[in-house]
Amino acid sequence: MSIQKLEHVGVQVRNIEASKGFYQGILGLELLDEFDHPDGDKQLAFLGLNGQIIVELIEGYNADLPVEGKVHHIAFTVSNIEEERTRIRNLGVTFIDEGINELPNGGKYLFFAGPDGEWIEFFQAPKSQ
């Protein structure tokens, strides 16, 4: 298994600008990166400390957020996403989307379900990181 660390927790938000203000102004996190998702429907912002991402804010995924359960996914960094996809496929996991997606910064990810349907992400950092 090639999990290297907890990558981040993805949080669904209604207004990414307001949420960035909160996470920066109240919690003291740094804005480390932000961009539109390649599908064009979502905005992403990555905040953390000392250059390490802790939280991914996601606007546009679900406009009708529940009172509880705004965490969208928990992400783990892996060294080789293709090998990990094969490994977990052989273990019988249920994929949310079996494809490997690539972000504008070169990061790659895939989603699969945990035993209670929770979303888990494997993330491979861009080659330059």
LINZI-V97587 format. One record per residue. N is the residue number from 0. PHI is phi in degrees with one decimal (none if undefined). NEAR is the number of other ideal C-beta (glycine too) atoms within 10 Angstrom. D_LAST is the distance of its C-alpha to the last C-alpha in Angstrom with 2 decimals. Layout:
BEGIN
n:N phi:PHI near:NEAR d_last:D_LAST
n:N phi:PHI near:NEAR d_last:D_LAST
END
This chain:
BEGIN
n:0 phi:none near:10 d_last:20.33
n:1 phi:-117.0 near:14 d_last:16.57
n:2 phi:-65.3 near:12 d_last:15.94
n:3 phi:-105.7 near:13 d_last:13.57
n:4 phi:-171.2 near:11 d_last:14.10
n:5 phi:-71.3 near:13 d_last:15.53
n:6 phi:-80.9 near:25 d_last:12.95
n:7 phi:-172.6 near:21 d_last:15.42
n:8 phi:-114.9 near:15 d_last:18.98
n:9 phi:-89.4 near:21 d_last:19.91
n:10 phi:-120.8 near:18 d_last:23.05
n:11 phi:-75.6 near:21 d_last:25.42
n:12 phi:-133.0 near:22 d_last:26.90
n:13 phi:-80.7 near:13 d_last:29.81
n:14 phi:-133.9 near:12 d_last:28.76
n:15 phi:-65.0 near:17 d_last:25.12
n:16 phi:-66.3 near:12 d_last:26.25
n:17 phi:-64.1 near:12 d_last:28.52
n:18 phi:-68.3 near:19 d_last:25.97
n:19 phi:-59.9 near:19 d_last:23.33
n:20 phi:-58.8 near:11 d_last:26.22
n:21 phi:-65.1 near:15 d_last:27.10
n:22 phi:-65.3 near:21 d_last:23.72
n:23 phi:-83.3 near:14 d_last:23.20
n:24 phi:-74.1 near:9 d_last:26.87
n:25 phi:-91.2 near:8 d_last:28.15
n:26 phi:-91.3 near:11 d_last:25.29
n:27 phi:80.0 near:9 d_last:23.48
n:28 phi:-78.2 near:18 d_last:19.99
n:29 phi:-94.3 near:15 d_last:17.73
n:30 phi:-78.4 near:13 d_last:16.88
n:31 phi:-100.0 near:16 d_last:13.10
n:32 phi:-167.6 near:15 d_last:13.16
n:33 phi:-159.6 near:14 d_last:16.04
n:34 phi:-169.7 near:13 d_last:17.28
n:35 phi:-78.7 near:13 d_last:19.98
n:36 phi:-65.5 near:16 d_last:19.49
n:37 phi:-56.7 near:11 d_last:20.19
n:38 phi:-75.3 near:8 d_last:23.56
n:39 phi:82.2 near:7 d_last:24.69
n:40 phi:-99.5 near:10 d_last:26.25
n:41 phi:-129.4 near:15 d_last:23.68
n:42 phi:-113.4 near:18 d_last:21.79
n:43 phi:-123.5 near:20 d_last:18.64
n:44 phi:-137.1 near:22 d_last:17.53
n:45 phi:-117.9 near:21 d_last:14.88
n:46 phi:-123.7 near:24 d_last:16.14
n:47 phi:-172.0 near:17 d_last:15.49
n:48 phi:-133.8 near:12 d_last:15.95
n:49 phi:50.8 near:7 d_last:14.28
n:50 phi:79.5 near:8 d_last:11.02
n:51 phi:-103.7 near:12 d_last:11.10
n:52 phi:-69.8 near:21 d_last:12.28
n:53 phi:-117.3 near:18 d_last:15.77
n:54 phi:-127.9 near:17 d_last:17.64
n:55 phi:-109.5 near:23 d_last:17.32
n:56 phi:-91.4 near:24 d_last:20.52
n:57 phi:-127.1 near:20 d_last:22.02
n:58 phi:-105.0 near:22 d_last:25.03
n:59 phi:104.6 near:17 d_last:27.17
n:60 phi:-80.2 near:15 d_last:26.84
n:61 phi:-147.9 near:13 d_last:30.14
n:62 phi:-73.7 near:8 d_last:32.50
n:63 phi:-108.7 near:5 d_last:34.89
n:64 phi:-70.1 near:13 d_last:32.96
n:65 phi:-73.1 near:8 d_last:34.91
n:66 phi:-62.7 near:5 d_last:35.97
n:67 phi:-116.6 near:6 d_last:33.97
n:68 phi:82.3 near:9 d_last:31.00
n:69 phi:-80.7 near:14 d_last:28.56
n:70 phi:-68.8 near:12 d_last:25.58
n:71 phi:-86.0 near:20 d_last:24.35
n:72 phi:-162.7 near:22 d_last:22.01
n:73 phi:-118.5 near:15 d_last:20.10
n:74 phi:-114.9 near:21 d_last:16.64
n:75 phi:-120.8 near:17 d_last:15.23
n:76 phi:-77.2 near:20 d_last:11.85
n:77 phi:-125.7 near:25 d_last:12.74
n:78 phi:-85.8 near:12 d_last:11.52
n:79 phi:-140.9 near:13 d_last:13.80
n:80 phi:-67.6 near:21 d_last:15.09
n:81 phi:-64.6 near:12 d_last:17.95
n:82 phi:-62.9 near:12 d_last:19.30
n:83 phi:-67.2 near:20 d_last:19.15
n:84 phi:-61.1 near:19 d_last:21.02
n:85 phi:-62.7 near:11 d_last:23.63
n:86 phi:-61.0 near:15 d_last:23.99
n:87 phi:-75.4 near:17 d_last:24.64
n:88 phi:-61.2 near:12 d_last:26.81
n:89 phi:-66.4 near:8 d_last:28.91
n:90 phi:-90.0 near:7 d_last:29.30
n:91 phi:85.3 near:6 d_last:30.79
n:92 phi:-67.4 near:16 d_last:28.46
n:93 phi:-97.3 near:11 d_last:29.23
n:94 phi:-83.6 near:13 d_last:26.51
n:95 phi:-74.2 near:15 d_last:26.35
n:96 phi:-148.9 near:10 d_last:24.98
n:97 phi:-71.6 near:12 d_last:24.46
n:98 phi:-72.5 near:11 d_last:22.37
n:99 phi:-95.1 near:14 d_last:18.62
n:100 phi:-99.4 near:15 d_last:17.61
n:101 phi:-120.3 near:14 d_last:14.87
n:102 phi:-88.7 near:15 d_last:13.87
n:103 phi:-56.9 near:12 d_last:13.99
n:104 phi:-86.1 near:13 d_last:10.28
n:105 phi:95.2 near:12 d_last:9.87
n:106 phi:-66.3 near:19 d_last:9.41
n:107 phi:-122.3 near:17 d_last:12.38
n:108 phi:-151.8 near:19 d_last:14.95
n:109 phi:-148.1 near:22 d_last:18.54
n:110 phi:-116.9 near:18 d_last:21.25
n:111 phi:-144.7 near:20 d_last:24.10
n:112 phi:-98.2 near:13 d_last:26.94
n:113 phi:-82.1 near:12 d_last:27.77
n:114 phi:-62.9 near:7 d_last:31.42
n:115 phi:-106.6 near:5 d_last:32.52
n:116 phi:85.2 near:8 d_last:30.70
n:117 phi:-64.2 near:13 d_last:27.80
n:118 phi:-85.9 near:15 d_last:24.63
n:119 phi:-121.2 near:16 d_last:21.70
n:120 phi:-113.8 near:22 d_last:18.30
n:121 phi:-102.0 near:23 d_last:15.97
n:122 phi:-126.2 near:21 d_last:12.42
n:123 phi:-110.8 near:23 d_last:9.80
n:124 phi:-64.2 near:17 d_last:6.27
n:125 phi:-57.0 near:12 d_last:5.67
n:126 phi:-57.2 near:7 d_last:5.57
n:127 phi:-77.1 near:6 d_last:3.84
n:128 phi:-98.0 near:10 d_last:0.00
END
